[in-house]
Amino acid sequence: MFKKCLLVLLFISSISFWQAPLVVAKGETTLVLYDSLAKQNVTDGNVDLLLRMLASYGQIVRISDMREKLDTSSVDHIIVIQNKAKPIQPEVSEKLQKYGKKILFIGQTPPGWARKQLGNLQMQISDTAISVRTKEALQSEPLLLGKLQLIKQTSAEKIGELTADDGTKFPYAVRNNKLSYASFLVKDSLSEFALLEVLNDFYGAGKTGQPYVVIRDVNPFVDFGMVQKTADAFNEAGIPFIVSAGPVFENMNLKAAKNYAELLQYVETRGGSIVLNAPVVTFGESKKGELTDVMTTSVQFFAQNEIAPLGISAEAYWQTDKVYQKEGLAPFSSAILFPNQNIIYTDETKETNAFTSALFYLDGKRYEKWAQAANETPFNVDTALGFSLFKNEKELQETVSWLRQMPIQDYTNLPHTVQTEKDTITAQNGFLSVNGKEITPADQFLNVKVKKNQPQEASLNEFFSVQSKVLTVIICVTLFIFVILFVIGYRAYRKKYVK
């Protein structure tokens, strides 16, 4: 099921049927009601995006298509995403009107009763380019989003600002008592930040979020030298950072695995925090307990090497799969949920779990384009600005220079708990503990033997060198046999026709 991130053809050797206790925040429940996933529309992916946002607010989320029977029982909030111009069905609208708790409408024109409660909300259809501005001093480039329903007039409280290409300004969202409305949500646009501002108000979040930095795509196959240079550059600039590190769950005594462990130890000594990146799913089948064993062994590998993974990073769809929830996410109280790239379910579910801490992931380079004054820009929720492992030193130094302007926070200062059958890892106020033993990265420095100028074997050069030699021998032997058979056949052919 899982693509091995350390060795080709690695597979688990034993199956553990122990299930880790689910560590969740005592979150409220939000019902997300949608009319379409808009696969062929500019709003494609906005439901998945919303789920990642809600995870950052500690919400347990129920997902429901409007065509299904609407059940509003035991939910604390409702968010309605309208990606179609078609009005909400009367029976659904009636149930929403009777709900009596907070409702947020996103997208097309909300029902008449909602517009009335939202200060006699009047809408205007527009197909011009729109730029988004938030109170966080973020300004987007003009967006061509097709026909949009914009807020023309209302007496309700306004949130955010949209500017048409002719200079006309519109509110991005409005709020009145228990009802809120936001004009649109489009992934990879500043509407992400604009909606977070609305959600902060919707959930009554009292505190401002903090920025963090996460470096992605670190695994045993990458350029170790670039990982070291990245750690050094961030450390010298005084910028705390997180590394999303690929798992190791078998053949842990090989030199390649040991080199990888030393690399991650080095990262910790340079002020880096580690989160365990989920194994890559290749097809949607799994034996019971298989993923539990993978995660337990992966955490154990880190723990045995005095590396403290503080949480898990995974594509967001892991939250909507029963197996991934129970066996993969269960040991972790903290998570960073990446945008979905390749969704492969094992057992899809319509209800997510909740984390104590779930940083909202945002592409760092995209955010840099939006930020006018990075050092003055507050965040609505704790946010992980993400960067793939840098390709060269120039790219690294440019990023570090920009991040110096920002108040990047240390991930170890947040509370974290990782609990498996074999290991317990905690973090609180900067103190790390692995199985009851306090880990001080500074004390590990003398034990880390990673040499910057020494070629690394963590990319498994020896493994693939041996494999290549074996394949070469097989090919040569096959060609030799083929030549012999060809010669024999040719001689037989000549004898037949000469006679």
MOBEL-V387297 format. One record per run of one state. SS is the DSSP state (~ for helix, > for strand, _ for the rest). FROM is the first residue (numbers start at 1). TO is the last residue. If there is no record, write none. Layout:
((SS:FROM:TO) (SS:FROM:TO))
This chain:
((_:1:1) (>:2:3) (_:4:28) (>:29:34) (_:35:45) (~:46:56) (_:57:59) (>:60:65) (_:66:76) (>:77:82) (_:83:89) (~:90:99) (_:100:101) (>:102:107) (_:108:111) (~:112:117) (_:118:121) (>:122:126) (_:127:129) (>:130:133) (_:134:137) (>:138:139) (_:140:142) (>:143:143) (_:144:147) (>:148:153) (_:154:156) (>:157:164) (_:165:168) (>:169:176) (_:177:178) (>:179:182) (_:183:190) (~:191:202) (_:203:208) (>:209:209) (_:210:210) (>:211:218) (_:219:223) (~:224:236) (_:237:240) (>:241:245) (_:246:254) (~:255:269) (_:270:271) (>:272:277) (_:278:279) (>:280:281) (_:282:289) (~:290:304) (_:305:308) (>:309:315) (~:316:320) (>:321:321) (~:322:329) (_:330:331) (>:332:332) (_:333:333) (>:334:338) (_:339:347) (>:348:348) (_:349:350) (>:351:351) (_:352:356) (>:357:363) (~:364:370) (>:371:371) (_:372:373) (~:374:376) (_:377:378) (>:379:379) (_:380:382) (>:383:388) (_:389:392) (~:393:403) (_:404:410) (~:411:413) (_:414:415) (>:416:419) (_:420:423) (>:424:428) (_:429:430) (>:431:434) (_:435:436) (>:437:439) (_:440:440) (~:441:447) (_:448:460) (~:461:498) (_:499:499))
